[in-house]
Amino acid sequence: MNDWHKSSYSSTGGQCVEVREHVAGADVRDTQNRDLGHLTVPGTEWVALLARVRAEG
């Protein structure tokens, strides 16, 4: 998967993040500041983050 998509945990009030998942992990960027780049999260940390968010959600 190499396409950017809006996080399902983002609010609809304009404070959104986009995610692009790949073999090595995921890239995350602010939808309002795409030109500023993105953060790359390693796969093991991305999986741990998602598990924590789901457990608390």
KOLPAKOL-833168 format. One record per atom (N, C-alpha, C, O, CB): residue number from 1; atom name; x, y, z. Coordinates in steps of 0.05 Angstrom, whole numbers, plus 5000, padded with zeros to 4 digits. Glycine has a CB too. Layout:
REM residues N
+-----+------+------+------+------+
!   n ! atom !   xx !   yy !   zz !
+-----+------+------+------+------+
! NUM !   CA !    X !    Y !    Z !
...
+-----+------+------+------+------+
REM end
This chain:
REM residues 57
+-----+------+------+------+------+
!   n ! atom !   xx !   yy !   zz !
+-----+------+------+------+------+
!   1 !    N ! 5017 ! 4977 ! 5000 !
!   1 !   CA ! 5000 ! 5000 ! 5000 !
!   1 !    C ! 5018 ! 5025 ! 5000 !
!   1 !    O ! 5033 ! 5029 ! 5019 !
!   1 !   CB ! 4981 ! 5000 ! 5024 !
!   2 !    N ! 5016 ! 5041 ! 4980 !
!   2 !   CA ! 5033 ! 5065 ! 4978 !
!   2 !    C ! 5017 ! 5091 ! 4976 !
!   2 !    O ! 5029 ! 5112 ! 4971 !
!   2 !   CB ! 5051 ! 5063 ! 4955 !
!   3 !    N ! 4991 ! 5089 ! 4978 !
!   3 !   CA ! 4974 ! 5113 ! 4976 !
!   3 !    C ! 4970 ! 5126 ! 5003 !
!   3 !    O ! 4966 ! 5112 ! 5023 !
!   3 !   CB ! 4948 ! 5106 ! 4963 !
!   4 !    N ! 4970 ! 5152 ! 5004 !
!   4 !   CA ! 4963 ! 5166 ! 5028 !
!   4 !    C ! 4933 ! 5164 ! 5033 !
!   4 !    O ! 4917 ! 5165 ! 5015 !
!   4 !   CB ! 4972 ! 5196 ! 5026 !
!   5 !    N ! 4925 ! 5160 ! 5058 !
!   5 !   CA ! 4897 ! 5160 ! 5066 !
!   5 !    C ! 4894 ! 5173 ! 5093 !
!   5 !    O ! 4912 ! 5173 ! 5110 !
!   5 !   CB ! 4886 ! 5131 ! 5066 !
!   6 !    N ! 4871 ! 5185 ! 5097 !
!   6 !   CA ! 4865 ! 5199 ! 5122 !
!   6 !    C ! 4862 ! 5178 ! 5144 !
!   6 !    O ! 4849 ! 5157 ! 5140 !
!   6 !   CB ! 4839 ! 5216 ! 5119 !
!   7 !    N ! 4873 ! 5184 ! 5167 !
!   7 !   CA ! 4871 ! 5166 ! 5189 !
!   7 !    C ! 4842 ! 5164 ! 5198 !
!   7 !    O ! 4828 ! 5184 ! 5200 !
!   7 !   CB ! 4889 ! 5175 ! 5213 !
!   8 !    N ! 4833 ! 5140 ! 5204 !
!   8 !   CA ! 4805 ! 5137 ! 5214 !
!   8 !    C ! 4802 ! 5148 ! 5242 !
!   8 !    O ! 4779 ! 5151 ! 5251 !
!   8 !   CB ! 4797 ! 5107 ! 5214 !
!   9 !    N ! 4824 ! 5155 ! 5255 !
!   9 !   CA ! 4822 ! 5167 ! 5282 !
!   9 !    C ! 4823 ! 5197 ! 5281 !
!   9 !    O ! 4822 ! 5210 ! 5302 !
!   9 !   CB ! 4845 ! 5156 ! 5299 !
!  10 !    N ! 4826 ! 5209 ! 5258 !
!  10 !   CA ! 4826 ! 5238 ! 5255 !
!  10 !    C ! 4798 ! 5249 ! 5258 !
!  10 !    O ! 4778 ! 5236 ! 5251 !
!  10 !   CB ! 4838 ! 5247 ! 5228 !
!  11 !    N ! 4797 ! 5273 ! 5270 !
!  11 !   CA ! 4771 ! 5286 ! 5273 !
!  11 !    C ! 4762 ! 5298 ! 5246 !
!  11 !    O ! 4778 ! 5299 ! 5227 !
!  11 !   CB ! 4772 ! 5308 ! 5295 !
!  12 !    N ! 4737 ! 5306 ! 5244 !
!  12 !   CA ! 4728 ! 5319 ! 5220 !
!  12 !    C ! 4730 ! 5349 ! 5221 !
!  12 !    O ! 4721 ! 5363 ! 5203 !
!  12 !   CB ! 4698 ! 5311 ! 5214 !
!  13 !    N ! 4742 ! 5360 ! 5242 !
!  13 !   CA ! 4745 ! 5388 ! 5245 !
!  13 !    C ! 4770 ! 5401 ! 5233 !
!  13 !    O ! 4778 ! 5423 ! 5240 !
!  13 !   CB ! 4745 ! 5395 ! 5274 !
!  14 !    N ! 4781 ! 5387 ! 5213 !
!  14 !   CA ! 4805 ! 5398 ! 5200 !
!  14 !    C ! 4831 ! 5391 ! 5212 !
!  14 !    O ! 4852 ! 5399 ! 5202 !
!  14 !   CB ! 4802 ! 5427 ! 5198 !
!  15 !    N ! 4831 ! 5377 ! 5235 !
!  15 !   CA ! 4856 ! 5369 ! 5248 !
!  15 !    C ! 4862 ! 5340 ! 5241 !
!  15 !    O ! 4857 ! 5322 ! 5258 !
!  15 !   CB ! 4855 ! 5374 ! 5278 !
!  16 !    N ! 4871 ! 5335 ! 5217 !
!  16 !   CA ! 4874 ! 5308 ! 5207 !
!  16 !    C ! 4903 ! 5301 ! 5201 !
!  16 !    O ! 4920 ! 5318 ! 5196 !
!  16 !   CB ! 4857 ! 5304 ! 5182 !
!  17 !    N ! 4908 ! 5275 ! 5202 !
!  17 !   CA ! 4934 ! 5265 ! 5193 !
!  17 !    C ! 4929 ! 5245 ! 5171 !
!  17 !    O ! 4908 ! 5232 ! 5170 !
!  17 !   CB ! 4950 ! 5252 ! 5217 !
!  18 !    N ! 4948 ! 5242 ! 5154 !
!  18 !   CA ! 4947 ! 5222 ! 5132 !
!  18 !    C ! 4969 ! 5202 ! 5137 !
!  18 !    O ! 4990 ! 5208 ! 5148 !
!  18 !   CB ! 4950 ! 5235 ! 5104 !
!  19 !    N ! 4963 ! 5178 ! 5129 !
!  19 !   CA ! 4982 ! 5156 ! 5133 !
!  19 !    C ! 4987 ! 5142 ! 5107 !
!  19 !    O ! 4969 ! 5138 ! 5090 !
!  19 !   CB ! 4971 ! 5136 ! 5154 !
!  20 !    N ! 5012 ! 5134 ! 5103 !
!  20 !   CA ! 5020 ! 5118 ! 5080 !
!  20 !    C ! 5035 ! 5094 ! 5091 !
!  20 !    O ! 5058 ! 5097 ! 5100 !
!  20 !   CB ! 5037 ! 5134 ! 5058 !
!  21 !    N ! 5023 ! 5071 ! 5091 !
!  21 !   CA ! 5036 ! 5047 ! 5102 !
!  21 !    C ! 5052 ! 5033 ! 5080 !
!  21 !    O ! 5045 ! 5033 ! 5057 !
!  21 !   CB ! 5014 ! 5027 ! 5113 !
!  22 !    N ! 5075 ! 5022 ! 5089 !
!  22 !   CA ! 5093 ! 5008 ! 5070 !
!  22 !    C ! 5106 ! 4985 ! 5086 !
!  22 !    O ! 5102 ! 4982 ! 5110 !
!  22 !   CB ! 5114 ! 5027 ! 5058 !
!  23 !    N ! 5123 ! 4970 ! 5072 !
!  23 !   CA ! 5135 ! 4946 ! 5084 !
!  23 !    C ! 5152 ! 4953 ! 5109 !
!  23 !    O ! 5153 ! 4938 ! 5128 !
!  23 !   CB ! 5153 ! 4932 ! 5063 !
!  24 !    N ! 5165 ! 4976 ! 5108 !
!  24 !   CA ! 5183 ! 4983 ! 5130 !
!  24 !    C ! 5168 ! 4997 ! 5153 !
!  24 !    O ! 5181 ! 5002 ! 5174 !
!  24 !   CB ! 5204 ! 5002 ! 5120 !
!  25 !    N ! 5143 ! 5003 ! 5150 !
!  25 !   CA ! 5128 ! 5017 ! 5172 !
!  25 !    C ! 5106 ! 5035 ! 5160 !
!  25 !    O ! 5089 ! 5026 ! 5145 !
!  25 !   CB ! 5147 ! 5033 ! 5189 !
!  26 !    N ! 5108 ! 5061 ! 5167 !
!  26 !   CA ! 5088 ! 5080 ! 5158 !
!  26 !    C ! 5099 ! 5108 ! 5158 !
!  26 !    O ! 5117 ! 5114 ! 5174 !
!  26 !   CB ! 5062 ! 5078 ! 5175 !
!  27 !    N ! 5089 ! 5124 ! 5140 !
!  27 !   CA ! 5095 ! 5153 ! 5140 !
!  27 !    C ! 5070 ! 5167 ! 5149 !
!  27 !    O ! 5047 ! 5160 ! 5142 !
!  27 !   CB ! 5104 ! 5162 ! 5111 !
!  28 !    N ! 5073 ! 5189 ! 5164 !
!  28 !   CA ! 5051 ! 5204 ! 5175 !
!  28 !    C ! 5056 ! 5233 ! 5169 !
!  28 !    O ! 5078 ! 5243 ! 5173 !
!  28 !   CB ! 5047 ! 5199 ! 5206 !
!  29 !    N ! 5034 ! 5247 ! 5160 !
!  29 !   CA ! 5037 ! 5276 ! 5155 !
!  29 !    C ! 5011 ! 5291 ! 5162 !
!  29 !    O ! 4990 ! 5279 ! 5164 !
!  29 !   CB ! 5044 ! 5281 ! 5125 !
!  30 !    N ! 5014 ! 5316 ! 5166 !
!  30 !   CA ! 4992 ! 5334 ! 5173 !
!  30 !    C ! 4979 ! 5342 ! 5147 !
!  30 !    O ! 4992 ! 5351 ! 5128 !
!  30 !   CB ! 5002 ! 5359 ! 5189 !
!  31 !    N ! 4952 ! 5339 ! 5145 !
!  31 !   CA ! 4938 ! 5346 ! 5120 !
!  31 !    C ! 4939 ! 5376 ! 5114 !
!  31 !    O ! 4937 ! 5383 ! 5091 !
!  31 !   CB ! 4909 ! 5337 ! 5122 !
!  32 !    N ! 4942 ! 5392 ! 5134 !
!  32 !   CA ! 4943 ! 5421 ! 5129 !
!  32 !    C ! 4971 ! 5431 ! 5123 !
!  32 !    O ! 4974 ! 5454 ! 5115 !
!  32 !   CB ! 4932 ! 5436 ! 5154 !
!  33 !    N ! 4991 ! 5415 ! 5127 !
!  33 !   CA ! 5019 ! 5423 ! 5122 !
!  33 !    C ! 5034 ! 5401 ! 5107 !
!  33 !    O ! 5056 ! 5394 ! 5115 !
!  33 !   CB ! 5033 ! 5429 ! 5148 !
!  34 !    N ! 5022 ! 5391 ! 5086 !
!  34 !   CA ! 5035 ! 5369 ! 5071 !
!  34 !    C ! 5063 ! 5376 ! 5060 !
!  34 !    O ! 5081 ! 5359 ! 5059 !
!  34 !   CB ! 5017 ! 5361 ! 5047 !
!  35 !    N ! 5067 ! 5402 ! 5053 !
!  35 !   CA ! 5092 ! 5410 ! 5042 !
!  35 !    C ! 5115 ! 5410 ! 5062 !
!  35 !    O ! 5138 ! 5413 ! 5054 !
!  35 !   CB ! 5089 ! 5438 ! 5030 !
!  36 !    N ! 5109 ! 5407 ! 5088 !
!  36 !   CA ! 5129 ! 5406 ! 5108 !
!  36 !    C ! 5142 ! 5378 ! 5111 !
!  36 !    O ! 5160 ! 5375 ! 5127 !
!  36 !   CB ! 5118 ! 5415 ! 5134 !
!  37 !    N ! 5131 ! 5359 ! 5097 !
!  37 !   CA ! 5143 ! 5332 ! 5098 !
!  37 !    C ! 5127 ! 5313 ! 5115 !
!  37 !    O ! 5103 ! 5317 ! 5120 !
!  37 !   CB ! 5171 ! 5333 ! 5108 !
!  38 !    N ! 5140 ! 5292 ! 5124 !
!  38 !   CA ! 5126 ! 5271 ! 5139 !
!  38 !    C ! 5145 ! 5258 ! 5159 !
!  38 !    O ! 5169 ! 5262 ! 5158 !
!  38 !   CB ! 5114 ! 5250 ! 5121 !
!  39 !    N ! 5134 ! 5244 ! 5178 !
!  39 !   CA ! 5149 ! 5228 ! 5197 !
!  39 !    C ! 5148 ! 5199 ! 5189 !
!  39 !    O ! 5127 ! 5189 ! 5181 !
!  39 !   CB ! 5138 ! 5232 ! 5227 !
!  40 !    N ! 5170 ! 5185 ! 5190 !
!  40 !   CA ! 5171 ! 5157 ! 5184 !
!  40 !    C ! 5172 ! 5141 ! 5210 !
!  40 !    O ! 5190 ! 5146 ! 5226 !
!  40 !   CB ! 5194 ! 5150 ! 5165 !
!  41 !    N ! 5154 ! 5122 ! 5213 !
!  41 !   CA ! 5153 ! 5106 ! 5237 !
!  41 !    C ! 5160 ! 5077 ! 5229 !
!  41 !    O ! 5147 ! 5066 ! 5211 !
!  41 !   CB ! 5124 ! 5107 ! 5250 !
!  42 !    N ! 5180 ! 5065 ! 5242 !
!  42 !   CA ! 5187 ! 5037 ! 5236 !
!  42 !    C ! 5163 ! 5018 ! 5242 !
!  42 !    O ! 5146 ! 5024 ! 5258 !
!  42 !   CB ! 5211 ! 5028 ! 5254 !
!  43 !    N ! 5163 ! 4996 ! 5228 !
!  43 !   CA ! 5141 ! 4977 ! 5229 !
!  43 !    C ! 5133 ! 4967 ! 5257 !
!  43 !    O ! 5110 ! 4967 ! 5263 !
!  43 !   CB ! 5147 ! 4953 ! 5213 !
!  44 !    N ! 5153 ! 4960 ! 5273 !
!  44 !   CA ! 5146 ! 4950 ! 5300 !
!  44 !    C ! 5134 ! 4971 ! 5317 !
!  44 !    O ! 5115 ! 4966 ! 5333 !
!  44 !   CB ! 5172 ! 4939 ! 5313 !
!  45 !    N ! 5143 ! 4996 ! 5314 !
!  45 !   CA ! 5132 ! 5018 ! 5330 !
!  45 !    C ! 5104 ! 5026 ! 5319 !
!  45 !    O ! 5086 ! 5033 ! 5335 !
!  45 !   CB ! 5150 ! 5042 ! 5329 !
!  46 !    N ! 5100 ! 5024 ! 5293 !
!  46 !   CA ! 5074 ! 5030 ! 5281 !
!  46 !    C ! 5053 ! 5010 ! 5291 !
!  46 !    O ! 5031 ! 5017 ! 5299 !
!  46 !   CB ! 5075 ! 5029 ! 5250 !
!  47 !    N ! 5060 ! 4984 ! 5292 !
!  47 !   CA ! 5041 ! 4963 ! 5301 !
!  47 !    C ! 5035 ! 4968 ! 5331 !
!  47 !    O ! 5012 ! 4965 ! 5339 !
!  47 !   CB ! 5054 ! 4935 ! 5297 !
!  48 !    N ! 5055 ! 4975 ! 5347 !
!  48 !   CA ! 5051 ! 4980 ! 5375 !
!  48 !    C ! 5033 ! 5005 ! 5379 !
!  48 !    O ! 5015 ! 5004 ! 5397 !
!  48 !   CB ! 5078 ! 4985 ! 5390 !
!  49 !    N ! 5037 ! 5025 ! 5364 !
!  49 !   CA ! 5020 ! 5049 ! 5366 !
!  49 !    C ! 4991 ! 5043 ! 5359 !
!  49 !    O ! 4973 ! 5051 ! 5374 !
!  49 !   CB ! 5030 ! 5071 ! 5347 !
!  50 !    N ! 4986 ! 5028 ! 5337 !
!  50 !   CA ! 4959 ! 5021 ! 5330 !
!  50 !    C ! 4946 ! 5004 ! 5351 !
!  50 !    O ! 4922 ! 5008 ! 5357 !
!  50 !   CB ! 4959 ! 5006 ! 5303 !
!  51 !    N ! 4960 ! 4985 ! 5363 !
!  51 !   CA ! 4949 ! 4968 ! 5383 !
!  51 !    C ! 4941 ! 4985 ! 5408 !
!  51 !    O ! 4920 ! 4980 ! 5420 !
!  51 !   CB ! 4969 ! 4946 ! 5392 !
!  52 !    N ! 4957 ! 5004 ! 5415 !
!  52 !   CA ! 4951 ! 5021 ! 5438 !
!  52 !    C ! 4927 ! 5038 ! 5433 !
!  52 !    O ! 4910 ! 5041 ! 5450 !
!  52 !   CB ! 4976 ! 5039 ! 5445 !
!  53 !    N ! 4926 ! 5050 ! 5409 !
!  53 !   CA ! 4903 ! 5067 ! 5402 !
!  53 !    C ! 4877 ! 5051 ! 5402 !
!  53 !    O ! 4857 ! 5060 ! 5413 !
!  53 !   CB ! 4907 ! 5080 ! 5375 !
!  54 !    N ! 4878 ! 5027 ! 5391 !
!  54 !   CA ! 4854 ! 5010 ! 5390 !
!  54 !    C ! 4846 ! 5001 ! 5418 !
!  54 !    O ! 4822 ! 5000 ! 5424 !
!  54 !   CB ! 4859 ! 4985 ! 5373 !
!  55 !    N ! 4865 ! 4996 ! 5436 !
!  55 !   CA ! 4859 ! 4987 ! 5463 !
!  55 !    C ! 4846 ! 5010 ! 5479 !
!  55 !    O ! 4829 ! 5005 ! 5497 !
!  55 !   CB ! 4884 ! 4977 ! 5477 !
!  56 !    N ! 4854 ! 5034 ! 5473 !
!  56 !   CA ! 4843 ! 5057 ! 5488 !
!  56 !    C ! 4819 ! 5069 ! 5476 !
!  56 !    O ! 4804 ! 5084 ! 5489 !
!  56 !   CB ! 4864 ! 5078 ! 5491 !
!  57 !    N ! 4814 ! 5062 ! 5450 !
!  57 !   CA ! 4792 ! 5074 ! 5435 !
!  57 !    C ! 4766 ! 5063 ! 5442 !
!  57 !    O ! 4745 ! 5072 ! 5431 !
!  57 !   CB ! 4795 ! 5071 ! 5406 !
+-----+------+------+------+------+
REM end
